[in-house]
Amino acid sequence: MKHIAIVGAGLAGLTASVLLTEAGYEVTLLERHKTPGGRIRRVSAMNGETFIDWGQHLMLGAYHHTLKLLDRLGTRNQLLPVTEATPFVTQDGKRRPYRIGRLPAPLHALPGLFHLSQLSVKDRLNLGRPMLAAKIQSRLRPVKLDRTTALDWLRRHHQTPAAIRDFWEPLALATLNTPLAEASALLLAVVLSKGFFARRTDAQPLLPTGTLHDLLLQPALDRIRRKNGRMLANCRVTGLEFRDGGAAGVQTAEAGTIRADAVILALPPWALEPVLKTSPALSKLGRITTDFEPSPIVSLELWYDRPWLRYPYAGLLGTKAQWIFNHQANGSGGGYRVSVVISAADDIELPREAFLETVIGEIRRYFPEARGAKVARHMLIRDFRATFRARAGLAEKRPRPETGIPNLFLAGDWIDTGLPGTMESAVKSGFMAAEAVTKENPGMFHGRSL
Ligand SMILES: Cc1cc2nc3c(=O)[nH]c(=O)nc-3n(C[C@H](O)[C@H](O)[C@H](O)COP(=O)(O)OP(=O)(O)OC[C@H]3O[C@@H](n4cnc5c(N)ncnc54)[C@H](O)[C@@H]3O)c2cc1C
């Protein structure tokens, strides 16, 4: 049986580990932290009384690879479709509901868009233009589209400043974690054509009933262990071992050298760089990471003394807080918790008090029903490197899982999945890397197909 070393127990590394152990390989998963999950890890909250996710995550029905993984793990039923309308709340306190229509695709998107009454009727009708162009241009002219910023592309499709401010910018921040002025038009078009304008079920928002640890991480680890795999936690990979010009194992700070027949580096670009720097054989590969810059997300977790939010989640327009999620509705997290998300938060280093004061003030202003409720506890989560910045011109630079170095592969949400830095991209990259391992090493294949 052949041995694969997989570096990084984030979603990408865990997916590759599940698939390869199921296919009959012996897998060692190496994780530098004591807990698995990377950016979807759990953290202890309320003085250890409960666990919450390292930042709120929302999924879509279009996350086909993630759903396939959940089917393998048997936990898909822990992911609930949000069937209620999502309100966009504006400064005047009005709630403008966005709901997926009952019509067949792509018409299901239209009633929802038409109810966005923060926009003029003309602006609402015009939203259809980029939606239609997205489908065609992302297929026919992907390279040209990627070199264009989403802002330029939207302007070319007759989007007014009001439509950009009140619809497109919040959408780009939520899905690409990158402002429109920088973002790739191709990635925005992919979001529109795979999510909003694909099948009705693809546009369906999905929320976990508990933590992502319970949904994905623990079941994945249990599966890996049952199938001849192991995870070494607190084990940082510092470099690679080579034999005959190919990867032959990893060097670790804590467990010395671990030999393997192939290595998958399932790391974000900023964690990959120090590993690649350690060997001249990897210098060419090292250069690819320099084009990728991180984009931050701030999450503010607020525990209230009483329930007040009526929706599973809501969008806020014209505020620092962009989305607010209700954990009373899906039962996770303990107490009356809401999670506030601020994507591409360039002011991430503001003092904690400034975030608290601004966001709690905004909630009171936008939701009169919150005015009588008191914040009993809070927790501020700042992730400086939540995703890669989905900049225009990056598509051609995203690497394939095959590195050109025998037996060395890449995975992670930033590789060439064609998707923004999301859970779906990470899982898809895990599928791609596992397939590349089995394809490049047909003699190594001992089990059933992926
Ligand atoms: C706050 C926040 C909110 C988000 N919201 C959403 C959302 O709503 N929807 C969505 O789809 N996505 C969202 N994302 C993005 C999503 O979480 C990521 O795209 C995905 O989890 C990335 O997984 P990954 O495996 O590629 O990388 P990572 O999760 O970064 O995994 C890499 C792993 O490698 C380990 N590692 C690093 N260096 C070494 C080393 N030298 N040796 C050993 N191990 C090492 C790290 O500790 C880590 O565990 C969000 C992310 C954040 C942070």
The ligand as a Tripos MOL2 file, in Angstrom:
@<TRIPOS>MOLECULE
LIG
   53    58     1     0     0
SMALL
NO_CHARGES

@<TRIPOS>ATOM
      1 C1        -14.0370   34.3950    8.8710 C.3       1 LIG1
      2 C2        -14.1960   33.6070    7.6080 C.ar      1 LIG1
      3 C3        -15.4500   33.5430    6.9910 C.ar      1 LIG1
      4 C4        -15.6170   32.8100    5.8160 C.ar      1 LIG1
      5 N1        -16.8590   32.7170    5.2600 N.ar      1 LIG1
      6 C5        -17.0690   31.8620    4.2460 C.ar      1 LIG1
      7 C6        -18.3910   31.6080    3.7810 C.ar      1 LIG1
      8 O1        -19.3640   32.1870    4.2650 O.2       1 LIG1
      9 N2        -18.5540   30.7110    2.7680 N.ar      1 LIG1
     10 C7        -17.5020   30.0430    2.2120 C.ar      1 LIG1
     11 O2        -17.7180   29.2030    1.3290 O.2       1 LIG1
     12 N3        -16.2320   30.2750    2.6240 N.ar      1 LIG1
     13 C8        -15.9770   31.1590    3.6110 C.ar      1 LIG1
     14 N4        -14.6980   31.3640    4.0740 N.ar      1 LIG1
     15 C9        -13.5680   30.7590    3.3530 C.3       1 LIG1
     16 C10       -13.2990   29.2870    3.7400 C.3       1 LIG1
     17 O3        -13.2620   29.1440    5.1390 O.3       1 LIG1
     18 C11       -11.9380   28.8780    3.1450 C.3       1 LIG1
     19 O4        -11.9680   29.1040    1.7490 O.3       1 LIG1
     20 C12       -11.5870   27.4000    3.3700 C.3       1 LIG1
     21 O5        -11.8350   26.9970    4.6920 O.3       1 LIG1
     22 C13       -10.0930   27.2060    3.0280 C.3       1 LIG1
     23 O6         -9.6960   25.8750    3.2670 O.3       1 LIG1
     24 P1         -8.2410   25.3840    2.8740 P.3       1 LIG1
     25 O7         -8.1260   23.9560    3.2490 O.co2     1 LIG1
     26 O8         -7.9510   25.7490    1.4650 O.co2     1 LIG1
     27 O9         -7.2050   26.2640    3.7450 O.3       1 LIG1
     28 P2         -7.0090   26.3710    5.3370 P.3       1 LIG1
     29 O10        -8.3030   26.2700    6.0250 O.co2     1 LIG1
     30 O11        -6.2140   27.6230    5.5620 O.co2     1 LIG1
     31 O12        -6.1360   25.1010    5.7290 O.3       1 LIG1
     32 C14        -4.7330   25.0680    5.7170 C.3       1 LIG1
     33 C15        -4.2420   24.2790    6.9270 C.3       1 LIG1
     34 O13        -2.8280   24.1090    6.8320 O.3       1 LIG1
     35 C16        -2.2580   24.2430    8.1350 C.3       1 LIG1
     36 N5         -0.8220   24.5790    7.9560 N.ar      1 LIG1
     37 C17        -0.3050   25.7530    7.5100 C.ar      1 LIG1
     38 N6          1.0440   25.6550    7.4280 N.ar      1 LIG1
     39 C18         1.3750   24.4020    7.8120 C.ar      1 LIG1
     40 C19         2.6090   23.7080    7.9240 C.ar      1 LIG1
     41 N7          3.7840   24.2720    7.5960 N.pl3     1 LIG1
     42 N8          2.5840   22.4320    8.3760 N.ar      1 LIG1
     43 C20         1.4000   21.8180    8.7050 C.ar      1 LIG1
     44 N9          0.1890   22.4440    8.6160 N.ar      1 LIG1
     45 C21         0.1910   23.7080    8.1640 C.ar      1 LIG1
     46 C22        -3.0960   25.3590    8.7560 C.3       1 LIG1
     47 O14        -2.9780   25.3720   10.1600 O.3       1 LIG1
     48 C23        -4.5010   24.9670    8.2580 C.3       1 LIG1
     49 O15        -5.1290   24.0640    9.1360 O.3       1 LIG1
     50 C24       -14.4880   32.1340    5.2260 C.ar      1 LIG1
     51 C25       -13.2440   32.2060    5.8500 C.ar      1 LIG1
     52 C26       -13.0850   32.9210    7.0220 C.ar      1 LIG1
     53 C27       -11.7350   32.9440    7.6900 C.3       1 LIG1
@<TRIPOS>BOND
     1     1     2 1
     2     2     3 ar
     3     2    52 ar
     4     3     4 ar
     5     4     5 ar
     6     4    50 ar
     7     5     6 ar
     8     6     7 ar
     9     6    13 1
    10     7     8 2
    11     7     9 ar
    12     9    10 ar
    13    10    11 2
    14    10    12 ar
    15    12    13 ar
    16    13    14 ar
    17    14    15 1
    18    14    50 ar
    19    15    16 1
    20    16    17 1
    21    16    18 1
    22    18    19 1
    23    18    20 1
    24    20    21 1
    25    20    22 1
    26    22    23 1
    27    23    24 1
    28    24    25 2
    29    24    26 1
    30    24    27 1
    31    27    28 1
    32    28    29 2
    33    28    30 1
    34    28    31 1
    35    31    32 1
    36    32    33 1
    37    33    34 1
    38    33    48 1
    39    34    35 1
    40    35    36 1
    41    35    46 1
    42    36    37 ar
    43    36    45 ar
    44    37    38 ar
    45    38    39 ar
    46    39    40 ar
    47    39    45 ar
    48    40    41 1
    49    40    42 ar
    50    42    43 ar
    51    43    44 ar
    52    44    45 ar
    53    46    47 1
    54    46    48 1
    55    48    49 1
    56    50    51 ar
    57    51    52 ar
    58    52    53 1
@<TRIPOS>SUBSTRUCTURE
     1 LIG1         1 GROUP 0 **** ****
